[in-house]
């Protein structure tokens, strides 16, 4: 391995991108370098005996200008590919692939990238902004971020026995969404309050965001307004999830007040209810 190879591989070691992307880029660089060196190597010429009468000449060294130029070209290609991979890695790292809404009385939304890291945190109300000011969640794995949030002093007033926490997961990656729901259910089961985790489609998430609400609060508001048409969306914005769920339970037909899993571990049952609700 020459010095150029060593420098290129060291540059790639510091890049945070999927391994298959690194391997593909490095393989391409190696192929370009090998082909270039083969082209630059002097071709072997058959030895032709000189006539005995011809004076001996001192062999002239083959110019290395072409070889040096090609080596520089390889270095330039390698540098461009490293920059391209770094750019891809930076974009992939910063781009959320899953959005997780957390509604209690604070309403916040976390953006999780393809590597399971929280890269965005947004608040939808004053309590949510105060919560995010008190606890820094970006740059952490989702499970660690959720644990840090729910165990923080700032979250403690919202994790009482009569509270209700709803977690909403929106993702185009089914595998990641399932992992996040499992991590969310595990966290909810450790809290003293009630809670559930649901899948939410992108249309519902966008509608909630446009209304200035978290997806969980928005869904609960739609359900309450369907049961009581006199209730407005603005009124629901001022209610906690506990108040919304209690009013829904009071107005729901007998036997259906617990459809959203008011105990722990209601996430997967809630997913089915969510799908039905979105079709209304």
C-alpha positions as CSV (number, residue, x, y, z in Angstrom):
1,X,0.0,0.0,0.0
2,X,1.6,3.3,-1.1
3,X,1.3,6.7,0.7
4,X,-1.7,7.8,-1.4
5,X,-3.6,4.6,-0.6
6,X,-2.8,5.1,3.1
7,X,-4.0,8.7,3.1
8,X,-7.3,7.9,1.2
9,X,-8.1,5.0,3.6
10,X,-7.3,7.2,6.7
11,X,-9.7,9.9,5.3
12,X,-12.4,7.3,4.9
13,X,-12.0,6.0,8.4
14,X,-13.3,9.3,9.8
15,X,-16.4,9.3,7.6
16,X,-19.7,8.2,9.1
17,X,-21.5,6.5,6.3
18,X,-22.8,3.0,5.7
19,X,-19.9,0.4,5.3
20,X,-21.2,-0.6,1.8
21,X,-20.8,3.0,0.6
22,X,-17.2,3.1,1.9
23,X,-16.3,-0.2,0.3
24,X,-17.7,0.8,-3.1
25,X,-15.9,4.1,-3.1
26,X,-12.5,2.6,-2.0
27,X,-12.8,-0.2,-4.6
28,X,-13.4,2.3,-7.3
29,X,-10.4,4.4,-6.2
30,X,-8.2,1.3,-6.1
31,X,-9.2,0.3,-9.6
32,X,-8.6,3.8,-11.0
33,X,-5.1,3.9,-9.3
34,X,-4.2,0.4,-10.6
35,X,-5.2,1.2,-14.2
36,X,-3.4,4.5,-14.1
37,X,-0.2,2.9,-12.9
38,X,-0.3,0.3,-15.6
39,X,-0.7,2.9,-18.2
40,X,2.1,5.0,-16.8
41,X,4.6,2.0,-16.6
42,X,7.1,2.1,-19.5
43,X,6.4,-0.6,-22.1
44,X,9.1,-3.3,-22.5
45,X,11.0,-3.0,-25.9
46,X,12.9,-5.9,-27.4
47,X,16.7,-5.5,-27.3
48,X,18.1,-4.8,-30.8
49,X,21.9,-5.4,-31.1
50,X,23.7,-2.3,-32.3
51,X,25.9,-2.5,-35.4
52,X,29.5,-3.1,-34.5
53,X,30.5,0.1,-36.3
54,X,28.0,2.3,-34.4
55,X,29.5,4.2,-31.4
56,X,28.1,3.4,-28.0
57,X,25.5,5.8,-26.6
58,X,24.6,6.5,-23.0
59,X,21.0,5.3,-22.3
60,X,18.6,8.2,-21.8
61,X,16.2,8.0,-18.8
62,X,12.6,7.9,-19.7
63,X,10.8,11.1,-18.6
64,X,8.5,10.6,-15.6
65,X,6.4,13.6,-16.4
66,X,3.5,11.5,-17.7
67,X,3.6,9.2,-14.7
68,X,3.7,12.1,-12.2
69,X,0.7,13.7,-14.0
70,X,-1.3,10.5,-13.9
71,X,-0.5,10.0,-10.2
72,X,-1.7,13.5,-9.5
73,X,-4.9,12.8,-11.5
74,X,-5.5,9.7,-9.3
75,X,-5.0,11.8,-6.2
76,X,-7.5,14.3,-7.5
77,X,-10.1,11.6,-8.3
78,X,-9.6,10.1,-4.8
79,X,-10.0,13.5,-3.1
80,X,-13.2,14.2,-5.1
81,X,-14.6,10.8,-4.1
82,X,-13.8,11.3,-0.5
83,X,-15.5,14.7,-0.5
84,X,-18.5,13.1,-2.2
85,X,-18.8,10.4,0.4
86,X,-18.3,12.9,3.2
87,X,-21.1,15.0,1.7
88,X,-23.4,12.0,1.4
89,X,-22.6,11.0,5.0
90,X,-23.3,14.4,6.3
91,X,-26.6,14.6,4.4
92,X,-27.6,11.0,5.6
93,X,-26.7,11.8,9.2
94,X,-28.7,15.1,9.3
95,X,-31.8,13.8,7.5
96,X,-34.5,12.3,9.7
97,X,-36.0,9.0,8.4
98,X,-38.5,8.7,11.4
99,X,-40.4,11.3,13.4
100,X,-41.5,10.6,16.9
101,X,-44.1,12.7,18.6
102,X,-44.3,12.8,22.4
103,X,-47.4,14.3,23.9
104,X,-48.2,14.7,27.6
105,X,-49.0,18.3,28.3
106,X,-45.7,19.3,26.6
107,X,-45.8,18.4,22.9
108,X,-42.5,17.7,21.2
109,X,-41.3,15.9,18.1
110,X,-37.9,14.2,17.6
111,X,-36.4,13.5,14.2
112,X,-34.4,10.2,14.1
113,X,-31.9,9.5,11.3
114,X,-31.2,6.2,9.6
115,X,-28.6,5.4,12.2
116,X,-31.1,5.7,15.1
117,X,-29.7,9.1,16.3
118,X,-31.9,12.0,17.3
119,X,-30.9,14.8,14.9
120,X,-33.9,17.2,15.4
121,X,-36.0,18.3,18.3
122,X,-39.0,20.6,17.9
123,X,-41.6,21.9,20.4
124,X,-45.3,22.6,19.7
125,X,-46.2,24.5,22.8
126,X,-44.6,26.5,25.7
127,X,-44.3,23.4,28.0
128,X,-42.5,21.6,25.2
129,X,-40.1,24.4,24.6
130,X,-39.3,24.5,28.3
131,X,-38.7,20.8,28.3
132,X,-36.3,21.0,25.4
133,X,-34.5,23.9,26.9
134,X,-33.9,21.8,30.0
135,X,-32.8,18.5,28.3
136,X,-30.6,18.3,25.3
137,X,-31.6,15.3,23.2
138,X,-29.9,15.7,19.8
139,X,-26.9,13.6,19.1
140,X,-28.1,10.7,21.2
141,X,-29.5,7.3,20.2
142,X,-33.3,7.3,20.4
143,X,-33.6,4.9,23.4
144,X,-31.0,6.9,25.4
145,X,-32.7,10.2,24.5
146,X,-36.1,9.0,25.6
147,X,-34.7,7.6,28.8
148,X,-32.9,10.9,29.5
149,X,-36.1,12.8,28.8
150,X,-38.5,10.8,30.9
151,X,-36.0,10.5,33.8
152,X,-35.2,14.3,33.9
153,X,-36.4,16.6,36.6
154,X,-38.1,18.7,33.9
155,X,-40.3,15.8,32.8
156,X,-41.1,14.6,36.4
157,X,-44.2,16.7,36.8
158,X,-45.7,15.1,33.7
159,X,-45.0,11.5,34.7
160,X,-47.3,11.3,37.7
161,X,-49.8,8.5,38.2
162,X,-52.7,10.4,36.7
163,X,-50.7,11.5,33.6
164,X,-51.0,10.1,30.1
165,X,-48.1,10.0,27.6
166,X,-48.8,9.2,24.0
167,X,-45.9,8.5,21.6
168,X,-46.6,8.7,17.8
169,X,-44.2,7.1,15.2
170,X,-44.1,8.2,11.6
171,X,-41.7,6.5,9.3
172,X,-41.2,5.2,5.8
173,X,-38.8,2.5,7.2
174,X,-40.9,-0.3,8.7
175,X,-38.0,-2.0,10.4
176,X,-36.8,1.2,12.0
177,X,-40.4,2.2,13.0
178,X,-40.9,-1.2,14.7
179,X,-37.6,-0.8,16.6
180,X,-38.6,2.6,17.8
181,X,-42.1,1.4,18.9
182,X,-40.5,-1.4,20.9
183,X,-38.1,1.0,22.6
184,X,-40.9,3.4,23.3
185,X,-43.1,0.7,24.8
186,X,-40.2,-0.4,27.0
187,X,-39.8,3.2,28.2
188,X,-43.5,3.6,28.8
189,X,-43.6,0.4,30.9
190,X,-41.1,1.9,33.3
191,X,-43.1,5.1,34.0
192,X,-45.7,5.4,36.8
193,X,-48.2,7.1,34.4
194,X,-50.4,5.7,31.7
195,X,-49.3,5.7,28.1
196,X,-49.3,4.2,24.6
197,X,-47.4,4.2,21.4
198,X,-49.0,4.4,18.0
199,X,-48.1,4.4,14.3
200,X,-49.1,7.6,12.6
201,X,-49.1,8.2,8.8
202,X,-47.4,11.2,7.2
203,X,-50.7,12.9,6.3
204,X,-51.8,12.9,9.9
205,X,-48.4,14.1,11.1
206,X,-48.4,17.0,8.6
207,X,-52.0,18.0,9.5
208,X,-51.1,18.0,13.2
209,X,-48.0,20.1,12.5
210,X,-50.0,22.6,10.4
211,X,-52.4,22.9,13.4
212,X,-49.5,23.6,15.7
213,X,-50.0,20.3,17.6
214,X,-48.2,17.1,18.3
215,X,-49.6,14.1,16.4
216,X,-50.9,12.4,19.5
217,X,-52.7,15.5,20.7
218,X,-54.1,16.1,17.3
219,X,-55.5,12.5,16.9
220,X,-57.1,12.7,20.4
221,X,-58.6,16.1,19.5
222,X,-60.1,14.7,16.3
223,X,-61.6,11.8,18.3
224,X,-63.0,14.0,20.9
225,X,-64.5,16.4,18.3
226,X,-66.2,13.5,16.6
227,X,-67.8,12.4,19.9
228,X,-68.7,16.0,20.8
229,X,-69.0,18.3,17.8
230,X,-69.2,21.4,20.1
231,X,-65.5,21.0,21.0
232,X,-63.1,23.0,18.9
233,X,-59.5,22.3,17.9
234,X,-58.4,25.4,19.7
235,X,-60.0,24.2,22.9
236,X,-58.2,20.8,22.6
237,X,-54.8,22.6,22.3
238,X,-55.2,23.8,25.9
239,X,-56.0,20.3,27.3
240,X,-53.5,17.8,28.5
241,X,-53.4,14.3,27.1
242,X,-54.9,13.1,30.5
243,X,-57.8,15.5,30.1
244,X,-58.4,14.6,26.5
245,X,-58.4,10.9,27.2
246,X,-60.6,11.2,30.2
247,X,-63.2,13.2,28.2
248,X,-63.0,10.7,25.3
249,X,-63.6,7.9,27.8
250,X,-66.6,9.6,29.3
251,X,-68.2,10.1,25.9
252,X,-67.3,6.8,24.3
253,X,-69.8,4.0,24.1
254,X,-69.7,1.5,26.9
255,X,-66.8,-0.9,26.5
256,X,-64.8,1.2,24.1
257,X,-63.3,3.7,26.6
258,X,-60.0,1.8,26.8
259,X,-59.5,1.3,23.1
260,X,-56.3,3.3,23.1
261,X,-54.5,1.3,25.7
262,X,-54.7,3.4,28.8
263,X,-52.4,1.0,30.5
264,X,-48.7,0.3,29.6
265,X,-47.9,-1.7,26.6
266,X,-50.8,-0.4,24.5
267,X,-48.5,0.5,21.5
268,X,-49.2,-2.4,19.1
269,X,-52.9,-2.5,19.9
270,X,-53.0,1.2,19.4
271,X,-51.4,0.8,16.0
272,X,-54.5,-1.0,14.7
273,X,-56.8,1.7,16.2
274,X,-54.7,4.3,14.5
275,X,-55.1,2.8,11.1
276,X,-58.8,2.7,11.6
277,X,-58.9,6.3,12.7
278,X,-57.0,7.5,9.7
279,X,-59.6,6.1,7.4
280,X,-62.4,8.2,8.9
